[in-house]
Amino acid sequence: MSIVTVQLGQCGNQIGHEVFNAICSDICGTHGLCSKTENESYYDACKERFFSEEESEVPVARAVLVDMEPKVISQTLSIAARSGYWKYGDRSHFCQKQGSGNNWANGYSVHGPRHKEVILNLVQKEAEKCDRLGGFFTIMSMAGGTGSGLGAFVTQCLRDAFPTSFILNHVIWPYGTGEVIVQNYNSVLTLSHLYQSSDALLVHENDVIHKICAQLMNIKQISFRDVNQVIAHQLGSVFQPTYTAESGSHYSRNPLGDLMEMLVPHPEFKMLGLRNIPQMPENSLAYSTFSWPGLIKHLRQMLIANAKMEEGIDWQVRPPRLGSSIPSSHSTNKPLHFNTSIANLVILRGKDTHSVDLGSFQDPSLYASWLSPQDAFKAWKTPRAFNKYEKSATLVSNSQFLLKPLDNVVGKAWNMFASKAYIHQYTKFGIEEEDFLDSFTALEQVISSYTSL
């Protein structure tokens, strides 16, 4: 099944471009779908997901690019076409001459309704090119105006127009000390609206990726491109073809559906986090060796201690003991900082994946009590290495990983709202105080649900 990617705003378009680059790089070991690889089924499965042939000599990305300013889109189209290995469709983009001014209400209430028809027509054309539509993967940020406001509006429209298709929103969480004064308002409004129309939200935190660039990749002067390339590598490690237990000897044909089925068992819990190991500069790979037991041990501890990367993991955190005599209504036996999961997916790529012992991820104490470990944990594997890493492991987790950042964003937004700061910027575009209150209520319910796991 094919995935239609919808790139929204400056951040969404830049990351989307890097994702397609990472996919191309993985397929033939250089930047590009230059020739059939030794693993033709892998190549074909990837092509089916992300590219259409059309009449072009190079594969065309199944993507729609949307921004209210033309600069980033024209750069993105040009860089992709110049690569000579893949490109975007000639008529798969939409832009205007005026941005959203970092105002969620402007993107959602003005640009969204005004340009709804033309954007949906572009999406419809991409969907019709698919032999089988697997769903939509939208890429957007939360801090600004277009990616967040227009992104929330477009997601709502996709849900109305394609009620049976899967929608996965990839969301960039803003820096804690961001440059946009109203980023917490924009974030609260974005998340609350996406929660109503999306099947799941896959979140990357800018602060975390920045740390990975500095500490693991050893980058001294970190650019947005560096950050985006790390994100793209992690996304590629999830969406490139794998064998699932159900797919047997064939690569999974429905990646979005498989992901949702196992990681989102309840509509109240839609927040997905991503961890990928190892990550290091390319020039260090030749001097590094990794064992599966070591990678799995680190990945599991990253999960339970909610570590963002393999450096600085708190090894003191342990799962709570099951069968404690303390009544469940006084659940004080849970260790501080332990990250309870609803569901986890581990994806292994590289040599000898068939022999890897993943029993430590099936420990019932890692999970909420209302799902059995057999239902809460799955593994996908492929013997094919990913982007020059001989062995690599990825964890996609529906857990309490985002509780603290979410609580912080809601708290900061509420403090601003209580003093009526900047509210007029939103009311002039039709977003009333009542809309803010509804968003706060919705997210406080999400926080409460995850806290009670």
Secondary structure, DSSP 8 states (H G I E B T S, - for coil): -EEEEEEEHHHHHHHHHHHHHHHHHHHHSSSS--S--S-HHHHHHHHHHHEE-TTSSS-EE-EEEEESSHHHHHHHHHHHHHHSS-EE-TT-EEE-S---TT-HHIIIIIIHHHHHHHHHHHHHHHHHT-SSEEEEEEEEESSSSIIIIIHHHHHHHHHHH-TTSEEEEEEEE--TT-S-TTHHHHHHHHHHHHHHH-SEEEEEEHHHHHHIIIIIS--SS--HHHHHHHHHHHHHHHHS--B-TTTTTS--S-HHHHHHHHH-SSTT--EEEEEEE----GGGGGG----HHHHHHHHHHHHHTT-SSSTT--TT-----TT-SS-GGG-TTS-TT---EEEEEEEEEETTGGG---GGGG-GGGB-TTS-HHHHEEEEEESS-BTTBSEEEEEEEEEGGGHHHHHHHHHHHHHHHHTTTTHHHHHTTT--HHHHHHHHHHHHHHHHHHHT-
